[in-house]
């Protein structure tokens, strides 16, 4: 019974996929260790979730873990934001992206993609907290944290985190049945897609100084699938 609780169908398939990907890294001529590392991430996450499913957890216990996770990321994002103000020469470095610079964490050193991921997590959590806030003080604080995190996300210039953040908002609005905001979001996207100037700015930001031909095949990631 415990094994059935730990590994429902989808989770078992994901474990099989991660294990198969680890084995396949032995046949990768290049980036074998990178492939093995990313595969191990999947397996470890699946095993952690499986272990959690074997214990009867109350919703409050899960909420405590969530608050710790979000709280640590909020702390780091605020620290890195303060460092960017105090030490801009170390926090920003030249980039081919739309802004000409990319933001990174100084102390501790955090690369741009990881910083963007933290910003996306904090921005999404703060946005959800804004919708659920009971008082104007908490709502204002959540909106302020969300604004700082979104600024960090934008300055870090990570396509993956930015797109994932947008998709997370879309999914949240559907499950929370906020169809009015969902319609407004669709209208904004439609206007942005039909506006030549906004479309140009968006494409330059997402391209991040790269050629469109290079970004189209996922920055060369699909080359490993040939043959």
N, C-alpha and C positions, 0 to 999 in steps of 0.2 A: 504493500500500500504506500509506503514511504517513497519507493522508487517511482511509482505512478504519479505521486504528487510532485516529486522533484522534476520529472521529465515528461511533461505533457507533449503531445505530438509535435507542435511547432518548435518547442525548445529542443526536443530530441533531434529534429532535422537540422537545427542550427548548430548543435554540437557535432553532428556528423559532417556538416559543411566545414566547420572550423578544423576538425581533425583531418579531413581530406585535404584542406588547403595547406596544413602543416606538412603533410606527407608530400604534396606536390612541390613544395619549396625545394625538395632535394633534386628536382629535375629542372630547376630554373637556372640557366647559365649565368644570368646577371641578377643582382639584387636578391640573392637567395636569403640572406639574413633578414633583409627588410620584409620579404614575403613571409618568412617564418615568424617574425615579430608581430606583424599585423594579424596573422592567423592565431597566434597564441593569445592576443588580446580578446578575440572572439571566444575562444575556449574558456579563458579565465572568467569572463563576464557571464557566460552561460553557467559555469559551475557555481559562481556566487549566487546567481538568481535561483538555481536549483536548490542550493543549501537553504536559502531563505524560504523557499516554498515548502520545505519539510517541517518548518516550525509554525505553529499557530500564532500568528502575529495580529495584534490589535491594530486598528487604523492609526491610533495615536503613536504607537511605536514606529510605524512606517513614517509618520509625519515628522517625528523627531529626527530620524535619519535624513529625511529630505531637507529639513531646516538647517541641519549641520552642513550638508553639502552646499546648499545655496549660500549660507552664511559665510563659509570659507571663501567661496568665489566672490562674494560681495566685498569682503575684506581685501582680497588680492586686487580686485579691479580698482577699488578706491586708493589702495597703496600705489599701484602703478600709475594711476592718474595724477596723484600728488607728485610722484617722481618725475613725470613728464613735465609738470609745471616747474619743478625745482631744477631739473637737469635735462632740459630739452635736447642738448647736444649729445646726450647718451641715449635718450629714449627714442629719438627719431634718427633715421639714417636714410640716405638718398635711395630712391626707388624709381622704377620706370612707370609706376602706377599713375593714376589720375592726379593725385596730390603732389607727386614728386617725392614724397617721403612715406615711410612706413613706421608704425609705432611698435615698440617691443618693451618688455619688462626689463628693468635695470637691476634691481635687487629684490629677490633673486632674478637671475637672467632667465627670461621667458621669451621664446621665439614668437614671431608674429602670428602664426597659425594657432598656437596654443593660447595666446592672449585674446585673439578673436573668438575662440571657442568660449573662454571665460566670459567675455563680453556678451556673447549671444545667450549663454545660460542665464546670466544675471538680468539681462534686458527682458528675456521672456518671463522669468520668475517675477520680476518687479511689475511687469505689465499685468500678469495674472493677479498679483496682489492688489494692484490698482482697481481692478474690476471688483474684487472681493472686500475692499476696505470698508469698514463701518463708520469711520470718522474721517473728517477732512484732513486731520493731521497725518494720519497714516497714509491717506491717499496722496497727499502732497509729497511725503517722504518717498513713497514708492515711485511716484512720477519723476522725482529728482534722481533717484538711483537709476531708473530706467533710461533717463536722458544721458547720464554719464556713461552708462554701459553701452548704449547705442553709439555714442561718440567714439568710444574705444573700439567698438566693433568696426566702425567705418574707417577709422584711421589705421587699424591693423591690416585692412585690405585683404581679407581672406574670402575668396569666393564661396568655398564650401560652407563656412559658418554663416555667411550672410544669407545664402539661399536656404540653408536649414532653418535659420531664424524665421524667414518669411513663411516657409512651409509650416513651421510649428504654430505660428499665429493663425494661419488658415485652418489647420486642423482643430486648434483650440476653439475658434469661433464656431466651428460646426458642432463640436461636442457640447459646447456651452449654450448652444442655440441662440447665439447672438447674430441673427440673420441680418439685422439692420446694419451692423458694423461690417458684416461680411459683404453685403451689397455695396457699402461705401468703399470698401477695400477694392472690390472688383471695378468700380467706377474709376477710382484713382489709377489702377493698373491700366485700364482701357485708355484713359486720357494720356497717361505716360507713354503708352505704346503708339498712340496716334500723333503725339507731339514730336516733331523732328528734333527740337533742341533737347528735350528731356531724354529722348531715345539716344541721342548722341552722347550725352553725359553718362547715361547708364551703361552704354556699350563700352565707353572708354574706361569706366570704373571697373567693369567686370573683366575686360580684356587685360587690365593691369600692365599695359605696355607691351603685351605679346601680340603676335600676329593672329588674326582670326583663324587662319588655317591650322595653327598650332593648338588653339583652344578647342576647335571643333572636335578633334579626336581625343578630347580629355587630356590635353597637354602631353600627348604621346603615350598615355597609359595603355591605350589599346594595342600598342605595338607588340606587347607580350602575348596577345591572343592570336596573332597571325600564325597560320599553319597549324 
